[in-house]
């Protein structure tokens, strides 16, 4: 994704997402999970595990990873890559914080 050609869409406020939680955003045919860590870092991934398409937005956030609620695969919030011996990756979307406002790059 070319960040210069990215369309930024305001999707809400930081406090709309609980720490270690997630919210979903529908963007055309894709559902995107927006995650917030305990350090108030925000990440966006396509809302499906690379193994069985489990809804990552329903998983457990720990550090900068999320565990799929179906497969228990651990996915990096930074890269979308499966961790450990598992292999696969989900799409990552750029995020910017403007004060307390979250913007998603499409």
C-alpha distances in whole Angstrom, upper triangle without the diagonal:
4,6,9,8,8,11,13,15,18,19,22,24,24,27,26,25,28,28,27,26,23,22,21,19,19,16,17,17,16,17,16,18,18,20,22,24,27,26,24,21,18,16,14,14,14,18,19,20,19,23,25,22,24,23,22,22,26,26,27,25,27,25,22,22,23,25,25,28,29,28,28,25,24,20,18,17,15,13,14,17,20,23,26,27,25,22,19,16,14,11,10,9,9,13,15,19,21,24,25,22,19,16,13,9,9
4,5,6,6,10,12,16,19,20,23,25,25,28,28,27,30,29,29,28,25,25,23,21,21,18,19,20,19,20,18,21,20,22,24,26,29,27,25,22,20,18,16,17,18,21,23,24,23,27,29,26,28,26,25,25,29,29,30,28,29,27,24,24,26,28,28,31,32,32,32,29,27,23,21,19,17,16,18,20,24,26,29,30,28,25,22,19,18,14,13,11,10,13,15,19,20,24,25,22,19,16,14,10,10
4,5,5,9,10,13,16,18,20,22,22,25,25,24,27,27,27,26,24,23,22,20,20,17,19,21,19,20,18,19,18,20,21,23,26,24,22,19,17,15,15,16,17,21,23,24,24,28,29,27,28,26,24,24,28,28,29,26,27,26,22,23,25,28,28,31,32,32,32,29,27,23,21,18,16,16,17,20,24,26,29,31,29,26,24,20,18,15,13,10,8,11,11,15,16,20,21,19,16,13,11,8,9
4,6,9,10,14,17,19,22,23,24,28,27,27,30,30,30,29,27,26,25,22,22,19,21,23,21,23,21,23,21,23,25,26,29,27,25,22,20,19,18,20,21,24,26,28,27,31,33,30,31,30,28,28,31,31,32,30,31,29,26,27,28,31,32,35,36,36,35,33,31,27,24,22,20,20,21,24,28,30,33,35,33,30,27,24,22,18,16,14,11,13,13,17,17,21,22,20,18,15,14,10,11
4,6,9,13,16,18,22,23,24,28,27,27,30,30,30,29,26,25,23,20,20,17,18,20,19,21,19,22,21,23,25,27,31,29,26,23,21,19,18,19,19,23,25,27,26,30,31,28,30,28,27,27,31,31,32,30,32,30,27,28,28,31,31,34,35,35,35,32,31,27,25,23,21,20,21,24,28,30,34,35,33,30,27,23,21,17,16,13,12,14,15,18,18,22,23,20,18,15,13,9,9
4,6,9,13,15,18,20,21,24,23,23,26,27,27,25,23,21,20,17,17,14,15,18,16,18,16,18,17,20,22,24,27,26,23,20,18,16,14,16,16,20,22,24,24,28,29,26,27,25,24,23,27,28,29,27,29,27,24,25,25,28,28,31,32,32,32,30,28,24,22,20,18,18,19,22,25,28,32,33,31,28,25,21,19,15,13,10,9,11,12,15,16,19,20,17,15,11,9,6,6
4,6,10,12,16,18,19,23,21,22,25,26,27,25,22,20,18,15,15,12,14,16,16,17,15,18,17,20,21,24,27,26,23,21,18,17,15,16,17,20,22,25,25,29,30,26,27,25,24,23,27,28,29,27,29,28,25,26,26,29,28,31,32,33,33,31,29,25,24,21,20,20,21,24,27,30,33,35,32,30,27,23,20,17,15,11,10,11,12,14,15,18,19,15,13,10,8,6,5
4,7,9,12,14,16,19,18,19,22,23,24,22,19,18,16,13,14,12,15,17,16,16,14,16,14,17,18,21,24,23,20,18,15,14,13,15,16,19,22,25,25,29,29,26,27,24,23,21,25,26,27,25,27,26,23,24,24,27,27,29,31,32,32,30,28,24,23,19,19,20,20,24,27,29,33,35,32,30,27,23,20,17,15,11,9,9,9,11,11,15,15,12,10,6,5,5,6
4,6,9,12,14,17,16,16,20,22,22,20,17,15,14,11,12,10,13,16,15,14,13,14,13,16,17,21,24,23,19,18,15,14,13,15,16,18,21,24,25,29,29,25,25,22,21,19,23,24,26,24,26,26,23,24,24,27,26,28,30,31,31,29,28,24,23,20,20,21,21,24,27,30,33,35,33,31,28,24,21,17,15,12,11,10,10,11,12,15,14,10,8,5,5,6,7
4,6,9,11,14,12,14,18,19,21,19,16,14,13,11,13,12,15,18,17,16,14,14,12,15,16,19,22,21,17,16,13,14,13,16,17,18,22,25,27,30,30,26,26,22,21,19,22,24,25,23,25,25,23,24,23,26,26,28,30,31,31,30,28,25,24,20,20,22,22,26,28,30,34,36,33,32,29,25,22,19,17,13,12,10,9,10,10,12,11,7,6,4,6,9,11
4,7,10,12,10,11,15,17,18,15,13,10,10,8,10,11,14,17,15,13,11,11,9,12,13,17,20,20,16,15,12,13,11,14,15,16,19,22,24,27,27,23,23,19,18,16,19,20,22,20,23,23,21,21,21,24,23,24,27,28,28,27,25,23,22,18,19,21,20,24,26,28,32,34,31,30,27,24,20,18,16,13,13,10,11,11,11,13,11,8,6,6,7,10,12
4,7,8,7,9,12,15,17,14,12,10,11,10,13,14,18,20,18,16,14,13,10,12,12,16,18,18,14,14,12,13,13,16,17,18,21,24,26,29,29,25,24,21,19,16,19,21,21,20,22,22,21,22,21,24,24,25,28,29,28,28,26,24,23,19,20,23,22,26,28,29,33,35,33,32,29,26,23,21,18,16,15,12,11,10,11,11,9,6,6,8,10,13,15
4,5,5,8,11,13,15,14,12,11,13,13,16,18,21,23,21,18,16,15,11,12,11,14,16,15,12,13,11,13,14,18,19,19,23,25,28,31,30,27,26,22,20,17,20,21,21,19,21,21,20,21,21,24,25,25,28,30,29,29,26,24,23,19,20,23,23,26,28,29,33,36,33,33,31,27,24,22,20,17,16,12,11,9,9,9,5,4,6,9,12,15,18
4,5,6,8,9,12,11,11,11,14,14,18,19,23,24,22,19,16,14,10,10,8,11,12,12,8,9,8,11,13,16,19,19,22,24,27,29,29,26,25,21,19,16,18,19,18,16,18,17,17,18,18,22,23,24,27,28,27,26,24,22,20,17,18,21,21,24,26,27,30,33,31,31,29,26,23,22,19,17,15,12,11,8,10,9,5,6,6,10,12,16,19
4,5,6,8,12,11,11,11,14,16,19,21,25,26,23,20,18,15,12,12,9,12,12,13,9,12,11,14,16,19,21,20,24,25,28,31,30,27,25,22,20,16,18,19,18,16,18,18,18,20,19,22,23,24,27,29,27,27,25,23,22,19,20,24,23,27,28,28,32,34,33,33,31,28,25,24,21,20,19,15,15,12,13,11,8,9,10,13,15,19,22
4,7,10,12,10,9,8,11,12,16,18,22,23,21,17,15,13,10,11,10,13,14,15,12,13,12,14,14,17,19,18,21,23,26,29,28,25,23,19,18,14,16,17,17,16,19,19,19,20,19,21,22,22,25,27,26,26,24,23,22,18,20,23,22,26,27,28,31,34,32,32,30,27,24,23,20,19,18,15,15,13,14,14,10,10,10,13,14,18,20
4,7,8,6,6,6,10,12,16,18,22,22,19,16,14,11,8,7,6,10,11,13,10,11,9,11,12,15,17,15,19,20,23,26,25,22,20,16,15,11,13,14,14,12,15,16,15,16,15,17,18,18,22,24,22,22,20,19,18,15,18,20,19,23,23,24,28,30,28,28,26,24,21,20,18,17,17,14,15,13,15,15,11,11,10,13,14,18,20
4,6,5,7,9,13,15,19,21,25,25,22,19,16,13,11,9,7,9,9,11,9,11,11,13,15,17,19,17,20,21,24,26,26,23,21,17,15,12,13,13,12,11,13,14,15,15,14,17,18,18,22,23,21,22,20,19,19,16,18,21,21,23,24,24,27,30,28,29,27,25,22,22,20,20,19,17,17,15,18,17,13,14,13,17,17,21,23
4,5,8,11,15,17,21,23,27,27,24,20,17,14,11,8,5,5,5,8,7,9,10,12,14,16,19,18,20,21,24,26,26,24,21,18,15,13,14,13,11,9,10,11,12,13,13,15,17,18,21,23,20,21,18,17,17,14,16,20,19,22,22,22,25,28,26,27,26,24,22,22,20,19,19,16,17,15,18,17,14,15,14,17,18,21,24
4,7,11,14,17,20,22,26,26,22,19,16,12,11,7,6,5,6,9,9,10,10,11,13,15,17,16,18,18,21,22,23,21,18,15,12,11,11,10,7,5,7,8,9,10,9,12,14,14,18,19,16,17,14,14,14,12,15,17,17,19,19,18,21,24,23,24,23,21,19,20,18,18,19,17,18,17,20,19,17,18,16,19,18,21,23
4,7,11,14,17,20,23,23,19,16,14,10,8,6,6,7,9,12,11,11,10,11,12,13,15,13,16,16,20,21,21,19,16,13,11,8,8,8,8,6,10,11,12,11,10,12,13,13,17,18,16,17,15,14,15,12,15,18,16,19,19,20,22,25,23,24,23,20,18,19,17,17,18,16,18,17,20,19,16,17,15,17,17,20,22
4,7,10,13,16,19,19,16,12,10,6,5,4,6,9,12,14,12,12,9,9,9,10,12,10,13,14,18,20,19,17,14,11,9,5,7,8,9,8,12,13,13,12,10,12,13,13,16,18,17,17,15,14,14,11,15,17,15,18,18,20,23,25,23,23,21,19,16,16,15,14,16,14,16,16,19,19,16,15,13,15,14,17,18
4,7,10,13,16,17,14,10,8,6,5,7,9,12,15,17,14,14,11,11,10,11,12,10,13,16,19,21,20,17,15,11,10,6,9,11,12,12,16,17,16,15,13,15,15,15,18,20,19,19,18,16,17,14,17,18,17,20,20,22,26,28,25,25,23,20,17,16,15,14,15,14,16,16,18,19,16,14,12,13,13,16,17
4,7,10,13,13,10,7,6,5,6,9,12,15,18,20,17,16,13,12,9,10,9,8,11,14,17,19,18,15,13,10,10,7,10,12,14,14,18,19,18,17,14,16,15,15,17,19,19,19,19,17,17,15,17,18,16,19,20,23,26,28,25,24,21,19,15,14,14,13,15,14,16,17,19,21,18,16,13,13,12,14,14
4,6,10,11,8,6,5,6,7,11,14,17,21,22,18,17,14,12,10,10,10,9,13,16,18,21,20,16,16,12,13,10,13,16,18,17,21,22,20,19,17,19,18,18,20,22,22,22,21,19,19,16,18,19,17,20,22,24,28,30,26,26,22,19,16,14,13,12,14,13,15,16,18,20,17,15,12,12,10,12,12
4,6,7,6,5,6,9,11,14,18,21,24,25,22,21,17,15,12,12,10,10,13,16,18,21,20,16,16,13,14,12,15,18,21,20,24,25,23,21,19,21,19,20,21,23,24,23,23,20,21,18,20,20,18,22,23,26,30,31,27,26,23,20,16,14,14,13,15,15,18,19,21,23,21,18,15,14,11,13,11
4,6,5,6,7,11,12,16,19,22,26,26,23,21,17,15,12,12,10,11,14,17,19,22,21,17,18,15,16,15,18,20,23,22,25,26,23,22,21,23,21,22,23,25,26,24,24,21,21,19,20,20,18,21,23,26,30,31,28,26,22,19,15,13,13,11,13,14,17,19,20,23,21,18,15,13,10,11,8
4,6,8,10,14,16,19,23,26,29,30,27,25,21,19,15,15,12,13,15,19,20,22,21,18,19,17,18,17,20,23,26,25,29,29,26,25,24,25,23,24,24,26,27,26,26,23,24,22,23,22,20,23,25,28,32,32,29,27,23,20,17,15,16,14,16,17,20,22,24,27,25,22,19,16,13,13,10
4,7,10,13,16,20,23,26,30,30,28,26,22,19,16,14,11,12,13,16,17,19,18,15,16,15,17,16,19,21,24,25,28,29,26,24,22,23,21,22,22,23,25,24,24,22,23,21,22,21,19,21,23,26,30,30,26,24,21,18,15,13,15,14,18,19,22,24,26,29,27,24,21,19,16,15,12
4,6,10,13,16,20,22,26,27,24,22,19,16,12,10,7,8,10,13,14,17,16,12,14,12,13,13,16,18,21,21,24,25,22,21,19,20,18,19,19,21,22,21,21,18,19,17,19,18,15,18,20,23,26,27,24,22,18,15,12,10,12,11,15,16,19,22,24,26,25,22,18,17,13,13,11
4,7,10,13,17,20,23,24,22,20,16,14,10,9,6,6,8,12,14,16,15,11,12,9,10,10,13,15,18,18,21,22,20,18,16,17,15,16,17,19,20,19,19,17,18,15,18,17,15,18,19,22,25,26,23,22,18,16,12,11,12,11,14,15,18,20,23,25,22,20,16,16,12,14,12
4,6,10,13,16,20,21,18,16,13,10,6,6,4,5,8,12,14,17,16,13,13,10,9,8,12,13,16,15,19,19,17,16,14,16,14,16,17,19,19,18,17,14,15,12,14,14,12,16,17,20,24,25,22,21,17,14,10,9,9,8,11,12,15,17,19,22,19,17,13,13,10,11,10
4,6,10,13,16,18,15,14,10,8,6,5,6,5,9,11,14,16,16,13,12,8,7,5,9,10,12,12,15,16,14,13,11,13,12,14,16,17,17,16,15,12,13,10,13,14,11,15,16,18,22,24,21,20,17,14,11,10,10,10,12,11,15,16,19,20,18,16,13,13,11,13,13
4,7,10,14,15,12,10,7,6,5,7,9,9,12,14,17,19,19,16,15,12,10,7,11,12,13,11,14,15,13,12,11,14,14,16,18,20,19,18,16,14,13,10,12,14,12,16,17,19,23,25,23,22,19,16,13,12,10,9,10,9,12,12,15,17,14,13,9,10,9,12,13
4,7,10,11,9,8,5,5,6,8,11,10,13,14,17,20,20,17,15,12,9,8,10,10,10,8,11,11,9,10,9,12,13,15,18,19,17,16,14,12,11,8,11,13,12,15,16,17,21,23,21,21,19,16,14,14,12,11,12,10,13,13,16,17,14,14,11,13,12,14,16
4,7,8,6,6,5,7,9,12,15,14,17,18,20,23,23,21,19,16,13,11,13,12,11,8,10,10,9,10,11,14,16,17,20,21,19,19,16,14,13,10,12,15,15,18,19,19,22,25,24,24,22,19,17,17,14,14,14,11,12,12,15,15,12,13,11,13,13,16,19
4,5,5,5,7,8,12,14,17,16,19,19,21,23,24,22,20,18,14,13,14,13,11,7,8,7,7,9,10,13,16,17,21,21,18,18,15,14,12,10,11,15,15,17,18,18,21,24,23,23,22,20,18,19,16,16,16,13,14,14,17,16,14,16,14,16,16,19,22
4,5,7,10,12,15,17,21,20,22,22,24,26,27,25,23,21,17,16,17,15,12,9,8,7,9,12,13,15,18,19,23,23,20,20,17,17,15,13,15,18,19,20,21,20,22,26,25,26,26,23,22,22,20,20,19,17,17,15,18,17,15,17,16,19,20,22,25
4,6,9,12,15,18,21,21,24,24,26,28,29,27,25,23,19,18,19,18,15,12,11,9,10,13,15,18,21,22,26,26,23,22,19,18,15,13,14,18,19,21,22,21,23,27,26,27,26,24,23,22,19,19,18,15,15,13,16,15,14,16,15,18,19,21,24
4,6,10,13,16,20,20,22,23,25,28,29,26,24,22,18,16,18,17,16,12,13,11,11,14,15,18,21,22,26,26,24,23,20,18,16,13,14,17,18,21,22,22,25,28,27,28,26,23,22,21,18,17,15,13,12,10,13,12,10,12,11,14,16,18,21
4,7,10,13,17,18,20,21,23,25,26,24,23,20,17,15,18,17,15,12,12,10,9,12,13,17,19,21,25,25,22,21,18,16,13,10,10,14,15,18,19,19,23,26,25,25,23,20,19,18,14,14,12,10,10,9,13,12,11,12,11,13,13,16,19
4,7,10,14,15,17,18,20,23,24,22,20,18,14,13,16,15,15,11,13,12,10,12,12,16,18,20,23,23,21,20,17,15,12,9,10,13,13,17,18,19,23,26,24,24,22,18,16,15,12,11,10,7,8,8,12,12,11,11,8,10,10,12,15
4,7,10,12,14,15,17,20,21,18,18,15,12,11,15,14,14,11,13,12,9,10,11,14,16,18,21,21,19,18,15,12,10,6,7,10,10,13,15,17,20,23,21,20,18,15,13,11,8,8,7,6,9,10,14,16,14,13,10,11,9,11,13
4,7,9,12,13,15,18,19,16,15,13,11,10,14,14,15,13,15,15,12,12,11,14,15,17,19,20,19,17,15,12,11,7,9,10,9,13,15,17,21,23,20,19,17,13,10,9,6,5,7,7,10,12,16,18,16,14,11,10,8,9,11
4,6,8,10,11,14,15,12,12,11,8,9,12,12,14,13,15,15,12,11,10,13,12,15,17,17,16,14,13,10,9,7,9,9,7,10,12,15,19,20,18,16,13,10,7,6,5,6,9,10,14,16,19,21,20,18,14,14,11,11,12
4,6,8,10,13,13,10,11,9,8,9,12,13,15,15,18,18,16,14,12,14,12,15,16,16,17,15,14,11,12,10,12,11,9,12,13,16,20,21,18,16,13,10,6,5,6,8,11,13,17,19,22,24,22,20,16,15,12,12,12
4,7,10,12,11,8,8,5,5,6,9,10,13,13,17,18,16,13,11,12,10,12,13,14,14,14,14,11,13,11,14,14,10,13,14,17,20,21,18,17,14,12,8,9,10,11,14,15,19,20,23,25,23,21,17,17,14,15,15
4,6,8,8,4,5,5,6,8,10,10,14,14,17,19,17,14,11,11,8,10,10,11,12,11,12,10,13,12,15,14,10,12,12,15,18,19,15,14,11,10,7,9,11,13,17,18,22,24,27,29,26,25,21,21,17,18,17
4,5,6,4,5,7,6,10,11,10,13,14,16,18,16,12,10,9,6,9,9,8,9,8,9,8,11,12,14,13,9,10,9,12,15,15,11,11,9,8,7,10,12,15,18,20,23,25,29,30,28,27,23,23,20,20,20
4,6,6,8,10,10,13,15,13,16,17,18,20,17,14,12,12,10,12,11,10,11,9,10,9,12,13,15,12,9,9,8,11,14,13,10,8,5,5,6,9,12,15,19,21,24,27,30,32,30,29,25,24,21,21,20
4,6,8,11,11,15,15,14,17,18,19,21,19,16,14,12,9,12,10,8,10,8,11,11,14,16,18,16,12,11,9,12,14,13,9,8,7,9,9,13,16,19,22,24,28,30,34,35,33,32,28,28,25,25,24
4,6,9,11,14,14,13,17,18,21,23,21,17,15,13,9,10,8,7,11,10,13,13,16,18,20,18,15,14,12,15,17,16,12,12,11,12,11,15,17,20,24,25,29,31,34,36,34,32,29,28,25,25,24
4,6,8,11,12,12,16,17,20,22,20,16,14,12,9,10,9,9,12,11,13,12,15,16,18,17,13,14,13,16,18,18,14,14,11,11,9,12,15,17,21,22,26,28,31,33,31,29,25,25,22,22,21
4,6,9,9,9,12,14,17,20,18,15,12,10,6,7,6,7,9,10,12,12,15,15,18,17,14,14,13,16,18,18,15,15,13,13,11,14,16,18,21,22,26,27,30,32,29,28,24,25,22,23,22
4,5,6,7,11,13,16,18,17,14,11,10,7,7,8,10,11,12,13,12,14,14,17,17,13,15,14,17,20,20,17,17,15,14,11,13,15,16,19,20,23,24,27,28,26,24,21,21,19,20,20
4,5,5,8,9,12,15,13,10,7,7,5,7,9,10,10,10,10,9,11,10,14,14,11,13,12,14,17,19,16,16,14,12,10,12,12,14,17,17,20,22,25,26,24,22,19,20,17,19,19
4,6,8,9,13,15,14,12,8,9,8,9,11,13,13,13,13,11,13,11,15,16,13,15,15,17,20,22,19,20,17,15,13,14,13,14,17,16,19,20,23,24,21,20,17,18,16,18,18
4,7,9,13,16,15,13,9,9,7,6,9,12,11,13,13,13,15,14,18,18,16,17,16,18,21,22,19,20,19,17,15,17,17,18,20,20,22,23,26,26,23,23,20,21,19,22,22
4,6,10,13,13,10,6,5,5,5,8,10,8,10,9,10,12,12,16,17,14,15,14,15,17,19,17,18,17,16,14,16,16,18,20,20,22,23,26,27,24,24,21,22,20,23,23
4,6,10,11,8,5,5,7,7,11,12,9,11,9,10,12,12,15,17,15,16,14,15,17,19,17,19,19,17,16,18,18,19,21,20,22,22,26,26,23,23,21,23,21,24,25
4,7,7,6,4,7,9,11,14,14,12,12,9,10,10,9,12,15,13,15,14,14,16,19,18,19,18,17,16,17,16,17,18,17,19,19,23,23,20,21,18,20,19,22,23
4,6,5,6,8,12,13,16,16,12,12,9,10,10,10,13,15,14,15,14,13,15,18,17,19,19,18,17,19,18,19,20,19,21,21,24,24,22,23,20,22,22,24,26
4,6,8,11,14,16,19,19,15,15,11,11,9,9,11,13,14,15,14,13,15,19,18,20,20,18,18,19,17,18,19,17,19,19,22,22,21,22,20,21,21,23,25
4,7,10,13,16,19,18,15,14,10,9,6,5,7,10,10,12,12,11,14,18,17,18,17,15,15,16,13,15,15,15,16,17,21,21,20,20,18,19,18,19,22
4,7,10,13,15,14,12,10,6,5,4,5,8,10,9,10,9,9,12,15,14,15,14,13,12,14,13,15,16,16,19,19,23,24,22,22,19,20,19,20,22
4,6,9,12,11,9,8,6,5,7,7,10,12,10,11,10,10,13,16,14,15,14,13,12,14,13,15,17,17,20,20,24,25,23,23,19,21,19,21,22
4,6,9,8,5,5,4,6,9,10,14,14,12,12,10,10,12,14,12,14,14,13,13,16,16,18,20,20,23,24,28,28,26,26,23,24,22,24,24
4,5,6,5,5,6,8,11,12,15,15,12,12,10,12,14,15,12,14,13,12,12,15,16,18,21,21,24,25,29,30,27,27,24,24,22,23,24
4,6,6,8,10,11,15,15,19,19,16,16,14,15,17,18,15,17,16,16,15,18,19,21,24,24,27,27,31,31,29,28,25,26,24,26,26
4,6,8,11,13,16,17,21,20,17,17,14,16,17,17,14,16,15,16,15,18,20,22,25,26,29,30,34,35,32,31,28,29,26,27,27
4,5,9,11,15,16,20,19,15,14,11,13,14,13,11,13,13,14,14,18,19,22,25,26,30,31,34,35,33,32,29,30,27,28,28
4,6,9,13,15,18,17,15,14,11,11,12,12,10,13,13,14,15,18,19,22,25,25,28,29,33,34,31,31,28,29,26,28,28
4,6,10,12,15,14,11,10,7,7,9,10,7,9,10,11,12,15,16,20,22,23,27,28,32,33,31,30,27,27,25,26,26
4,7,9,12,12,10,8,6,6,8,10,8,10,11,11,11,15,15,18,20,21,24,25,29,30,28,28,24,25,23,24,25
4,6,9,8,6,6,5,6,9,12,9,10,9,8,8,11,11,14,16,17,21,22,26,27,26,25,22,22,20,20,21
4,5,5,5,5,6,7,10,13,12,12,11,9,9,11,10,13,14,15,18,20,23,25,23,23,20,20,18,18,20
4,6,6,8,10,11,14,17,15,15,13,11,10,10,8,10,11,12,14,16,20,21,20,19,16,16,15,15,17
4,6,8,11,12,15,18,16,16,14,11,11,10,8,10,10,11,13,15,19,21,20,20,16,16,14,15,17
4,5,9,10,14,16,14,13,11,8,8,8,6,10,11,13,16,18,22,24,23,22,19,18,16,15,16
4,7,9,13,15,12,11,8,5,5,6,6,9,12,14,17,20,23,25,24,23,19,19,16,16,16
4,6,10,11,9,7,6,4,7,9,9,13,15,17,21,23,27,28,27,26,23,22,20,19,20
4,7,8,6,5,5,6,8,11,12,16,18,20,23,25,29,31,29,29,25,25,22,22,23
4,7,6,7,9,9,12,15,15,19,20,22,25,26,30,31,30,30,27,27,24,25,25
4,6,8,11,12,15,18,19,22,24,25,28,30,34,35,34,33,30,31,28,28,29
4,7,10,13,16,19,20,24,26,28,31,33,37,38,37,36,33,33,30,30,31
4,7,10,13,16,18,21,24,26,29,31,35,36,35,34,31,31,28,28,28
4,7,11,14,16,20,22,24,28,30,34,36,34,33,30,29,26,26,25
4,7,10,13,16,19,22,25,28,31,33,32,31,27,26,23,22,22
4,7,9,13,16,18,22,24,28,30,29,27,24,23,19,19,18
4,7,10,13,16,19,22,25,28,26,25,21,20,16,16,15
4,7,10,13,17,20,23,25,24,22,18,17,13,12,12
4,7,9,13,16,19,22,21,19,15,14,11,10,10
4,7,10,13,16,19,18,16,12,10,7,6,7
4,7,10,13,16,16,14,11,8,6,5,8
4,7,10,13,12,10,7,6,5,6,9
4,6,9,10,8,6,5,7,8,12
4,6,6,6,5,6,9,11,15
4,6,5,7,7,11,13,16
4,6,8,10,14,16,20
4,7,10,13,16,19
4,7,10,13,16
4,7,10,13
4,7,10
4,6
4
